[in-house]
Amino acid sequence: MKDIKIFVAEYKNYLSEFILKGGRDDVLFEAYQNLIKLLDESSAQAANLLDIHNQALKDVLNIRNDNDKVQWIYIERATEFLAQILIATDALLLSLKENVERDPLTGLYNRLAIEKTLTRMWVNAQETKTPFTLAMIDLDNFKNVNDCYGHMAGDDLLREISDVIRKSLRDGDVVMRFGGEEFVVLLPKADGAGAKMPLERIRKRIEEGVFAENNIKITASIGAAVYPDDRPLSADELIEFADAAMYEAKAKDKNRLVFYSQLDGKKRV
């Protein structure tokens, strides 16, 4: 915790004020704003807060000499206070986790989030017996962009390409930055025919676009694999199939969409 002594003192002050001033919402709101700033990921745990709360409550009640009935009113208010603080800390932890799974450059989900999201969609496709397409998108000759225009221009290009991909997809589709200039697109309830239209739309918009301040032109190679048509045995194998198709697109002069079903002998990387 950033400063446990400061947090405990502040918590006790707000708890005391909330109890003794009738459970006012403005006190609770101020506590939200100030107490959360004093927490970090390692300390924003219910067990830690409960210990602090119990000690603070004992201190607060010891300054009163009312009868047990009155003190139970205070305890009920204190419980309400703690419940609200725990809700706020849950939101904080969710936000911290979300930040870890987001690519800071593009705002897309990153590789850390892929396994969880892909597993969920894979299981759903199996349970609902619906198709599911995964695509790998790799920007062609991206190294040349960094070499010619610098890494800042390359970053601007990646941000703009991310927007192009995101805006080309349907509701429910997901795009993630896999690393470098490579992206993963997940298209639930889409077979090969259903996935071809949005993936070709992405390819064409990238090909026709002019990006960053340097008016950069670039293309993308896309490989896609489909469950259950390509008979992948796992979500990892679906990625492997899409990756193999993407490498085939690269080998065929780039700037094209290739499905795993089109590969001769079903090549693998």
C-alpha positions as CSV (number, residue, x, y, z in Angstrom):
1,M,0.0,0.0,0.0
2,K,1.2,3.5,-0.9
3,D,1.0,4.6,2.8
4,I,-0.9,2.3,5.1
5,K,-0.8,4.8,8.0
6,I,-2.3,7.6,5.9
7,F,-5.0,5.3,4.5
8,V,-6.0,4.0,8.0
9,A,-6.2,7.5,9.4
10,E,-8.2,8.7,6.5
11,Y,-10.5,5.7,6.6
12,K,-11.2,6.2,10.3
13,N,-11.9,9.9,9.8
14,Y,-14.4,9.3,7.0
15,L,-16.0,6.3,8.8
16,S,-16.5,8.4,12.0
17,E,-17.9,11.3,10.0
18,F,-20.3,9.0,8.1
19,I,-21.6,7.3,11.2
20,L,-21.9,10.3,13.4
21,K,-23.4,12.6,10.8
22,G,-26.3,10.4,9.8
23,G,-24.8,8.5,6.8
24,R,-24.7,11.5,4.5
25,D,-24.0,10.7,0.8
26,D,-21.6,13.6,0.4
27,V,-19.3,12.1,3.0
28,L,-19.4,8.8,1.2
29,F,-18.8,10.4,-2.1
30,E,-15.8,12.3,-0.8
31,A,-14.5,9.0,0.7
32,Y,-14.8,7.3,-2.7
33,Q,-12.7,10.0,-4.3
34,N,-9.9,10.2,-1.7
35,L,-9.6,6.7,-0.3
36,I,-9.3,5.0,-3.7
37,K,-6.4,7.2,-4.6
38,L,-4.5,5.8,-1.6
39,L,-4.9,2.1,-2.8
40,D,-2.8,0.1,-5.2
41,E,-3.5,-3.4,-6.7
42,S,-1.7,-5.3,-4.0
43,S,-3.7,-3.7,-1.1
44,A,-7.1,-3.3,-2.6
45,Q,-8.3,-6.6,-1.3
46,A,-11.4,-7.2,0.8
47,A,-9.6,-9.0,3.6
48,N,-7.2,-6.1,4.1
49,L,-10.0,-3.6,4.1
50,L,-12.1,-5.6,6.5
51,D,-9.3,-5.7,9.0
52,I,-8.8,-1.9,8.7
53,H,-12.6,-1.4,8.9
54,N,-13.0,-3.5,12.1
55,Q,-10.2,-1.7,13.9
56,A,-11.4,1.7,12.8
57,L,-14.9,0.8,13.9
58,K,-13.7,-0.2,17.3
59,D,-11.9,3.1,17.6
60,V,-14.9,5.1,16.5
61,L,-17.3,3.4,18.8
62,N,-15.0,3.7,21.8
63,I,-15.4,7.5,21.6
64,R,-19.1,7.1,22.3
65,N,-20.8,6.1,25.5
66,D,-24.3,5.5,24.2
67,N,-26.3,2.3,25.0
68,D,-26.1,-0.9,22.9
69,K,-29.2,0.0,20.9
70,V,-27.7,3.3,19.6
71,Q,-24.4,1.6,18.9
72,W,-26.1,-1.0,16.7
73,I,-27.3,1.9,14.6
74,Y,-23.7,3.0,14.2
75,I,-22.7,-0.5,13.3
76,E,-25.4,-0.8,10.6
77,R,-24.2,2.5,9.1
78,A,-20.6,1.3,9.3
79,T,-21.5,-1.9,7.4
80,E,-23.2,0.2,4.7
81,F,-20.0,2.3,4.5
82,L,-17.8,-0.7,4.1
83,A,-20.0,-2.3,1.5
84,Q,-19.8,0.8,-0.6
85,I,-16.1,1.0,-0.3
86,L,-15.7,-2.6,-1.3
87,I,-17.8,-2.0,-4.4
88,A,-15.5,0.9,-5.3
89,T,-12.4,-1.2,-4.8
90,D,-13.8,-3.9,-6.9
91,A,-14.2,-1.4,-9.7
92,L,-10.6,-0.3,-9.2
93,L,-9.3,-3.8,-9.5
94,L,-11.3,-4.4,-12.6
95,S,-9.9,-1.2,-14.1
96,L,-6.4,-2.2,-13.2
97,K,-6.9,-5.6,-14.9
98,E,-8.4,-3.9,-17.9
99,N,-5.4,-1.6,-18.2
100,V,-3.0,-4.6,-18.1
101,E,-4.9,-6.3,-21.0
102,R,-5.0,-3.2,-23.2
103,D,-2.3,-2.3,-25.6
104,P,-1.3,1.3,-24.6
105,L,-0.5,2.3,-28.2
106,T,-3.7,1.3,-30.0
107,G,-6.2,0.8,-27.2
108,L,-7.0,-2.7,-28.5
109,Y,-6.9,-5.8,-26.3
110,N,-3.4,-7.2,-26.3
111,R,-1.9,-10.7,-26.3
112,L,-2.6,-11.2,-22.5
113,A,-6.3,-11.0,-23.3
114,I,-6.4,-13.3,-26.3
115,E,-6.4,-16.6,-24.4
116,K,-9.4,-15.7,-22.2
117,T,-11.4,-14.2,-25.0
118,L,-10.6,-16.9,-27.6
119,T,-11.3,-19.7,-25.1
120,R,-14.7,-18.1,-24.3
121,M,-15.6,-17.9,-28.0
122,W,-14.3,-21.3,-28.8
123,V,-16.3,-22.9,-26.1
124,N,-19.4,-21.0,-27.1
125,A,-19.0,-22.1,-30.7
126,Q,-18.8,-25.7,-29.6
127,E,-21.8,-25.5,-27.3
128,T,-24.0,-23.6,-29.7
129,K,-22.7,-25.5,-32.8
130,T,-22.1,-22.3,-34.6
131,P,-19.1,-21.5,-36.9
132,F,-16.3,-19.3,-35.7
133,T,-13.5,-17.6,-37.8
134,L,-10.1,-16.4,-36.6
135,A,-8.0,-14.2,-38.8
136,M,-4.4,-13.1,-38.5
137,I,-3.6,-9.7,-40.1
138,D,0.0,-8.7,-40.8
139,L,1.0,-5.3,-42.3
140,D,3.2,-5.8,-45.3
141,N,6.8,-4.4,-45.3
142,F,6.1,-2.5,-42.0
143,K,9.8,-2.4,-41.3
144,N,10.2,-0.1,-44.2
145,V,7.9,2.4,-42.6
146,N,10.0,2.6,-39.5
147,D,13.2,2.8,-41.6
148,C,11.9,5.5,-43.9
149,Y,9.8,7.7,-41.6
150,G,10.8,6.8,-38.1
151,H,9.1,4.9,-35.2
152,M,6.8,7.8,-34.3
153,A,5.3,7.6,-37.8
154,G,5.1,3.8,-37.4
155,D,3.2,4.2,-34.2
156,D,0.8,6.7,-35.8
157,L,0.2,4.2,-38.6
158,L,-0.6,1.4,-36.2
159,R,-3.1,3.5,-34.3
160,E,-4.9,4.5,-37.5
161,I,-4.8,0.9,-38.9
162,S,-6.3,-0.3,-35.6
163,D,-9.2,2.1,-36.1
164,V,-9.7,0.9,-39.7
165,I,-9.9,-2.7,-38.6
166,R,-12.2,-1.9,-35.6
167,K,-14.6,0.1,-37.8
168,S,-14.7,-2.6,-40.5
169,L,-16.1,-5.3,-38.2
170,R,-19.5,-6.3,-37.0
171,D,-20.9,-5.8,-33.5
172,G,-19.6,-8.7,-31.5
173,D,-16.4,-9.2,-33.5
174,V,-13.2,-8.5,-31.6
175,V,-9.8,-7.2,-32.8
176,M,-6.6,-7.5,-30.8
177,R,-3.0,-6.5,-31.3
178,F,-1.1,-9.7,-31.3
179,G,2.3,-8.0,-31.3
180,G,4.3,-5.6,-33.5
181,E,2.4,-5.0,-36.8
182,E,0.2,-8.2,-36.4
183,F,-3.4,-8.3,-35.3
184,V,-5.9,-11.0,-34.5
185,V,-9.6,-10.8,-35.5
186,L,-12.2,-13.0,-33.9
187,L,-15.5,-13.4,-35.8
188,P,-18.0,-15.5,-33.8
189,K,-20.9,-17.0,-35.8
190,A,-19.1,-16.5,-39.1
191,D,-18.2,-19.3,-41.5
192,G,-15.8,-18.7,-44.4
193,A,-18.4,-17.0,-46.5
194,G,-19.6,-14.8,-43.7
195,A,-16.0,-13.8,-42.7
196,K,-14.8,-13.1,-46.2
197,M,-16.8,-9.8,-46.5
198,P,-15.5,-8.0,-43.4
199,L,-12.0,-9.3,-43.9
200,E,-11.9,-8.2,-47.5
201,R,-13.3,-4.9,-46.4
202,I,-10.4,-4.5,-44.0
203,R,-7.8,-5.4,-46.6
204,K,-9.2,-3.0,-49.2
205,R,-9.5,-0.1,-46.7
206,I,-5.9,-0.6,-45.7
207,E,-4.8,-0.8,-49.3
208,E,-6.8,2.3,-50.3
209,G,-5.9,4.4,-47.2
210,V,-3.3,7.1,-46.7
211,F,-2.0,7.1,-43.2
212,A,-0.2,9.3,-40.7
213,E,1.2,12.8,-41.4
214,N,3.6,11.3,-44.0
215,N,0.7,10.0,-46.2
216,I,2.0,6.5,-45.9
217,K,0.6,3.7,-48.2
218,I,0.7,0.2,-47.0
219,T,-1.1,-3.2,-47.5
220,A,-1.9,-6.2,-45.4
221,S,-1.8,-9.9,-45.7
222,I,-4.6,-11.8,-44.0
223,G,-4.9,-15.5,-43.1
224,A,-8.1,-17.0,-41.8
225,A,-9.2,-20.3,-40.3
226,V,-12.7,-21.5,-39.7
227,Y,-14.2,-23.8,-37.0
228,P,-15.5,-26.4,-37.6
229,D,-14.8,-26.5,-41.3
230,D,-11.0,-26.7,-41.0
231,R,-11.3,-29.2,-38.2
232,P,-9.1,-27.6,-35.6
233,L,-8.8,-29.7,-32.5
234,S,-8.3,-26.7,-30.2
235,A,-8.3,-22.9,-30.1
236,D,-4.5,-22.9,-30.3
237,E,-4.7,-25.0,-33.5
238,L,-7.2,-22.5,-34.9
239,I,-4.5,-19.8,-34.4
240,E,-1.9,-22.1,-36.0
241,F,-4.1,-22.6,-39.1
242,A,-4.8,-18.9,-39.5
243,D,-1.1,-18.2,-39.1
244,A,-0.2,-20.7,-41.8
245,A,-2.8,-19.1,-44.1
246,M,-1.3,-15.7,-43.4
247,Y,2.2,-16.9,-44.4
248,E,0.7,-18.3,-47.6
249,A,-0.8,-14.8,-48.3
250,K,2.7,-13.4,-47.8
251,A,4.2,-15.9,-50.2
252,K,1.6,-15.1,-52.9
253,D,2.9,-11.5,-53.3
254,K,1.1,-10.2,-50.2
255,N,-2.0,-7.9,-50.0
256,R,-4.4,-10.7,-50.1
257,L,-6.8,-12.8,-48.0
258,V,-6.1,-16.5,-47.8
259,F,-8.2,-19.1,-46.0
260,Y,-6.6,-22.2,-44.5
261,S,-8.9,-24.4,-46.6
262,Q,-7.2,-23.0,-49.7
263,L,-3.7,-24.2,-48.7
264,D,-2.3,-27.1,-50.7
265,G,-1.8,-30.0,-48.4
266,K,-2.9,-27.9,-45.4
267,K,0.5,-26.4,-44.7
268,R,1.5,-25.5,-41.2
269,V,4.1,-23.1,-39.9
